Each structure stands twice: as structure tokens, then as C-alpha cells.
């Protein structure tokens, strides 16, 4: 009986100190060293970028090399249209805002990786973060040419239709590369469903 009562007393004591115990954060080691755990309280950060920098980055997001044979329709409806929106400061659509967000991160030295079916063009032909020469089939990613000395890049992974495998890989990439924004784009609901086991097993129960 004493064994039982002593054990119950131990459990009761441990239960009392559970709320005041701060667990060790083993995830902030190795390549995660130098990062800090976000506090539990609500915080606000100034993540804005000045308008001149955004205009510069926006123009770079649709800049093509000399003698690059871009599709004429794309040049008009994507490149020229985006430049006009940036000049006027109105009518900025989702794809433009996304490009500015990606570019501002890359400009500050953080990598960006996006994967999924046809993510270079975009599910609804809205992104076009990767251009293809109509004569040579050469690919060009404008955000990888913001400046000559940039040390961060945009990775575009047009993945296979195997969402469980793809999301599992991208989750691993996000854990391995804390200074890279890893994005998995599920085109439609059934694509998301195909990766549900990864979401349930790793992402929902993970720290990030």
C-alpha cells in the first residue's frame, strides 16, 4: 500500500508543477540555432517594405533577358499589365502581391520554394514566375536575377501528381531549411485530400 500511496503522491506533485515547467526546445538546434521560440502572447511586427523597393522588385519580377522569345500574349497581359499596375499603384492583383512578397524575402536573403502541379505558370495561369522561350524552350525565373550578388533564390518545382509524397518531401525541406519559405500548392480539394495523411501525421501535430 505504501508503494501505491508514494506513487500517487509523486504523480500529484508532478501534476502541480506541470504548468510551471518549461520544456527544452530541441528543435532550436543545429541549423535552427540562433532562432528563438515565438512568445505565447500576441505580438505585432513591422514587416512592410517601402514603395520604391516594391516597385523595383515588381519590375524585376517580369524582367526578361535580351533576345528572349516570350509569348506575345503573355508579354501584353502579364508583363506590360504588371508594370502598368506598379506605375499607377492601383489594381494590384493577387499574383502581383504574391510576386512582391516572394521578391522582398529573396531580396533580404531568404529563399522561397514552391511546389505543386504547374506552379510555375499557376493553377489559373496567373503566376508566371517562370518564363519559357517559345523557340528554344529555355526556362527563365526572373526573381533569380534581382541583383548580381543575390544569395537567395526562388525554387520552382513542378511536381508529379503524387500529393502524399510531394507534401512529405516539402515538409522535410521546411524542417531542413529554416531560412527558406517552403510552399506546397494543392490545386484543388482532391489534391489536398491526397496528402491528408501527411497533414494529420506531421503538420497538425508539429511545431510549425
N, C-alpha and C positions, 0 to 999 in steps of 0.2 A: 504493500500500500504506500510505503514511503517513496518508493521509486515513482509511482504514479503521481503522488502529490508534488514531489520535487519537479517532475517533468511539466506538470500543469502550471506550476509557479514560474518555471522558465519560459514557457510559452506566453503566459500572461505578461511577463516583463518585456519580452521581445515585441509583443503586440503594442505595448505602450510607447516604446521608443521608435517604432516603425516610421511614424510621421516626421520625426526629427532627424532621421538618418539620411544622409546624403550619399547615394551610391556613387561609386567610382565610374567615371565616364571613359571606358576603354576605347570608345570609338574616336576619341580625340588624340590619337597617337599616330606615329609614322607619318604618312603623307597628310594626315589631318592635324598634325601638330601645329600649334600657332592659332588655330581656330578656337573659338570659345562657344560654350553652350548658351543658346538664347535664353534670357530670363523668362520666368513664367508670367511675369506681369506684361501688360500691353505696352508696346513701345512704338514710336514713330521715327522713321529715318528719312532724311532728305536724300532721295535718290534721283532728283531731277538733273537734267542736262541743259545747258544754256542753248538758246535757239540757234545761234550761229554754228555751234558744233553739230547740232541736229541737221541743219541744212547741208553742211559739209558731208556728214555721214550719209544723209539721204541721197545726195548726188552720187556719192561713191557706190551706193547700193545698186545703181543701174548703169554704172560706167562700163563701157565695153572697149576692148583693145582696138587699135587701128587695124583696119582690113578684116575685122571680124564680121562674118556674114550672119547677122541677126535677122530673124524672120521679120518681114516688113510690118505685119500686123502687130507683133509683139513690140516692135520699136515705137509704134504710134500709141498703142493702148496701154502699154506698161511703162516704157522708159520715158517718153515725152510727157505722158499724163502725170507720172510721179513728179517729174521736175517742175511741172506747172503747179501742182498742188503745194510743193515745197516753197516755190516762189511766192505764191499767193497766201499760204498759210491757212487755207480752208480746204474742206473736202478730203481731209486725210482719212483714208480707209484703214481697215484692219491690217491688211498686208503691209501697208506703208509703216504703220505704227510698229508692227512686228519687226520689220527690217531695221527701223531705228533702234528698237530695243536690243536686237542682236548686235548691231553695229556699235552701239555705245558700250556694250560689255566687252566686245573684242577690242575696241579702241583703248579700253582700260586694262587690257591684258588678260581677260577671262575668255576661255574657249567656249564655243557653243557647238553642240552636236544635235542633229535632228534626224530621226529615222522613221520609216514607215513607207507605205506604198506611194510611190511617185511624189515624195515630199519636195523634191527639187522644183517641180512645177507647181505643186499644190493640189490638194484634192479637188478644188473647184477652179483650177487654173488661175489662181490669184497670187501665188507666192513668187515664182520665178526667181528663186535665189541662185539658180544655176542656169546659165545660158548654154545653148548648143549651136555651134556653127552649122548653118544649113548646107554647106558644101563639104566640109571636112569632118563633121561630127565631133569636132573638138569641144570639150566642155570648159566653161569659164565660170568661176564663182567670184563675183565682184567683191564681196566682203572679205575675201582673202587678199585683196590688193588695195586696202585702205591707205597704207603707207609702206614704204620700202623696208622699214625696220620693225614692222609689227611682229610680235612674238606669240600672238594668239590667232586662232583661225576658226572658220566655220566648217564643220564636217557635215556633209550631206550623204546620208546612207539610204538609198532607195532599196528597201528591204524586200525579202520574199514574203509570200502570204503564209506565214507561219508565226502568228502573233505570240503564242506562248514562248517560243524560242527567242523571238526578237526582243520582247519585253524583258525576259530573263537576262539576256545579254546586256541590254541597255541599263538595267538595274545594277548589274555588276560594274558597268562602266561608270555609273554615277558614284558608286562606293569607292572605286579605284581613283577617280579623278575629281576631288572636291572643288577644284577651281574651274571646272567645266560644267556649263549648264547642259544637261542631257535631257532631250525631249523625245518622247515617243508619241507619234501621232497616229491615233486609230481613226481611220477614215469614217467608218460607220459603226453603228451599235453592235453588229455581229462581229466585227473585228475586235472590238473591246471584249466581247464575251469570250472570244477565243483565248484571251490572255487572263481570264478571271482567276485561274489557279495561281498565277504569279502575284496577282493583286492581293488575294486572300492570304497567301503563304508568306510573302515577303514584305510587300509595300504597306499593307494595312497594319501589320504588326511591327514595322520597322520604325526607326527614329526619324526618318526624313519624310 
